Amino acid sequence: MTKPIMRVATTHMKDILNPGDERRMEMPGFDAEFVDFPHYIMKITDRIWHDRQVEAIHDYYTPDCPIHTLGGDIVGAAQVVRNTHDTLESFPDRRLDGDNVIWSDDGDGYFYSSHLISSKMTNLGASEFGPATGRKILAHTIADCLCFENKVIREWLVRDYAGIVLQMGRDIDEAARHLAEADKANGFNILNHHASNREMIKAQGPLQVSSQAGQESLSVRAFAGRVLGDIWQNRNASAAMLYYFDRARIRYPSDREFYGPDQLIPLLEEMFVAFPDMQLSIDHIADIPYLDDVRDIAVRWSFSATHSGENDSGTGLYGSASNAPVYMMAVSQWRVKDGYILDDMTIWDDVAFRRQIETQKLGR
């Protein structure tokens, strides 16, 4: 009997890396050593990062693969190799431990993964954020990859850089300002770079929210649309009480952790004050079984907004209103049961997001 497709979140690493030889799913064009798609994602990550076979990136990324980040895009396997070597100069002991792979078969031989990663590392070399600090860091990343015939052909990468900066003992806004100043010196404008993304979201119109009664029986897409639509599109922070389990574990950028939606609401309220014209887009959804009737859902989403609001003190979560036209790219991984989110890991690059605001302040 064929074994079930690997569930990364509940499988020991020794079994992930040594799953046997029997194929568990149809994967046309993928090397025979990979028993299923989650195994492919986990194995190539282990080979590149833990075995330090960095040049193997050429085997698993296409030469023209675009990698989308909030800080700007890079293109191609060769650039991924260079960036990996640069990262290892800054963090030579860095690991990439996969916490989960939520995936989808998108048809015609295309597979999509949302790979949640925890990285333990020590800052022993200079980085884009300054000289080495010697500090130990725990960073969280989600890499969404579109794969075809044994290669990553497109990637969307979100990392909690704000959490890294804080663990280094540095200020997030100062880091964003430093990057914006470097951009200006180098002739790069992150606001202009994301202009097409903002226009694409605006052209789609407001996110449609399902009107179906209840939420337990909603399709995954309808559920995701209702959660993001009611809370974020409608800027209704208190709606979090409807969709989160009362003891939900929630993790957000800047190493923020919340226990229950009541702790999350104040942060959401500050976001919605700062960006009063927010318009959302749901860009990809994948879901897999977890245990029993619990499912793991990965949602890549984005928004376009203007940084035009501030609180009564004239500041706010992102400082005084700058009127910066901003673009956000985020990925959320939810664990859901009976229409409630039990666990939420939401990641975006808050340094790159603030970098857009700092760019506006410097003058476009």
C-alpha positions, -999 to 999 in steps of 0.1 A, spaced: 0 0 0 13 35 -9 22 55 22 3 88 28 18 121 16 42 135 41 29 159 68 59 179 77 44 194 109 39 160 125 69 141 111 103 137 128 131 152 107 149 118 105 118 104 89 114 134 66 149 130 53 148 92 50 112 84 39 120 53 18 120 49 -20 83 45 -28 66 74 -47 36 86 -28 21 109 -55 24 117 -92 52 142 -98 60 144 -135 95 156 -142 107 154 -106 137 133 -96 129 98 -85 146 104 -51 117 126 -40 88 105 -27 63 134 -27 63 172 -30 68 180 7 98 157 7 112 176 -23 109 210 -5 124 197 27 152 177 11 165 204 -12 165 229 17 185 205 38 209 198 10 215 235 3 216 249 39 226 220 62 249 202 39 262 236 26 258 225 -10 251 261 -20 259 255 -57 231 229 -58 207 259 -61 215 258 -98 200 223 -99 168 234 -82 161 270 -94 157 281 -130 183 306 -144 155 333 -147 135 324 -115 121 357 -100 122 359 -62 97 385 -49 104 402 -16 90 434 -1 124 449 -3 127 443 -40 130 414 -65 160 393 -74 162 371 -105 178 338 -111 196 309 -95 230 327 -97 217 356 -76 202 332 -51 236 315 -48 253 349 -42 228 359 -16 231 326 2 269 330 4 264 366 17 240 353 44 265 327 55 291 354 58 269 372 82 255 341 100 279 312 93 260 288 116 226 295 101 201 266 99 168 264 81 145 241 100 112 234 83 82 237 107 56 230 80 50 227 43 15 236 32 12 228 -5 -12 226 -34 -13 208 -68 -20 237 -91 -25 215 -122 -5 207 -154 25 196 -134 28 228 -113 31 225 -75 30 253 -49 45 252 -14 43 275 15 73 266 36 74 278 72 110 280 85 127 287 118 164 298 116 188 296 145 219 316 138 246 338 153 255 372 138 293 368 134 297 389 103 286 423 90 251 424 75 230 449 57 220 461 92 255 469 103 286 453 120 285 419 136 269 419 170 278 383 181 241 378 191 222 346 187 191 351 166 159 330 160 143 342 128 110 331 111 105 330 74 78 317 50 90 309 14 62 303 -11 75 285 -42 59 276 -75 77 245 -88 77 227 -121 97 196 -132 121 196 -103 128 233 -102 115 264 -84 103 287 -112 90 315 -90 92 324 -53 76 348 -28 98 353 3 87 369 36 110 371 66 106 388 99 135 411 94 121 434 121 125 406 146 161 400 135 169 437 139 154 438 174 173 407 184 205 424 172 197 453 196 189 478 169 160 501 161 136 491 133 130 526 120 167 534 120 173 502 100 146 512 75 159 547 72 194 535 66 182 512 38 161 541 23 191 564 23 212 536 6 184 532 -20 185 569 -28 223 569 -32 220 539 -55 192 553 -76 166 528 -65 131 538 -53 111 512 -35 78 531 -39 83 532 -77 93 495 -77 59 486 -61 38 510 -81 26 482 -104 17 460 -75 -4 488 -59 -22 494 -92 -29 457 -97 -46 455 -63 -66 487 -69 -78 474 -103 -92 443 -87 -116 463 -65 -124 456 -29 -121 421 -16 -154 402 -18 -166 387 15 -188 356 16 -223 363 29 -230 326 36 -243 320 71 -219 304 96 -183 297 90 -177 260 98 -189 249 64 -173 276 43 -148 265 16 -112 273 24 -112 302 0 -144 316 13 -132 313 49 -99 331 41 -118 358 22 -142 363 52 -113 364 78 -92 389 58 -122 407 44 -141 413 77 -109 421 97 -85 438 72 -105 450 42 -133 464 65 -107 475 91 -127 459 118 -103 447 145 -130 434 168 -140 409 141 -110 389 151 -131 377 180 -154 359 155 -126 339 137 -100 331 163 -102 305 190 -103 322 224 -69 308 233 -53 311 199 -16 314 196 -8 343 173 26 354 160 32 386 141 63 405 128 87 421 152 86 389 173 51 398 186 32 370 203 -4 371 214 -25 348 234 -61 351 221 -76 376 197 -82 402 225 -44 407 226 -41 410 188 -69 437 185 -49 467 197 -22 461 171 -48 457 143 -65 489 155 -32 508 152 -26 494 117 -61 505 105 -57 540 119 -24 544 100 -38 530 67 -74 541 64 -78 533 27 -64 498 28 -75 475 -1 -67 438 0 -59 410 -25 -58 373 -18 -30 360 -41 -28 323 -33 -44 297 -9 -32 262 -1 -45 238 25 -36 203 38 -49 180 66 -32 183 100 -47 159 125 -83 146 126 -106 174 114 -80 202 118 -65 217 87 -35 238 79 -41 268 56 -15 290 39 -27 324 25 -5 347 6 -21 382 6 -12 418 -1 -26 452 3 -23 487 -11 -28 517 11 -18 553 20 1 560 52 -22 589 59 -35 583 95 -22 588 129 -35 586 165 -44 614 188 -8 619 199 1 626 162 23 596 158 10 560 156 25 526 150 43 538 119 50 573 130 35 606 118 14 604 86 37 606 56 12 600 28 34 573 14 16 550 -11 26 516 4 24 480 -7 23 450 17 31 414 9 23 389 37 18 352 42 -3 337 70 -3 301 80 -34 292 100 -43 260 119 -81 258 117 -108 237 134 -146 241 132 -142 276 116 -118 290 142 -81 298 139 -62 279 166 -27 290 156 -17 319 133 18 326 120 17 358 99 49 372 85 58 402 65 90 422 63 83 452 85 117 467 78 110 469 41 75 481 48 88 510 69 115 515 43 87 527 19 76 553 45 112 564 50 116 567 12 86 590 11 101 612 39 133 615 20 115 628 -10 107 607 -41 
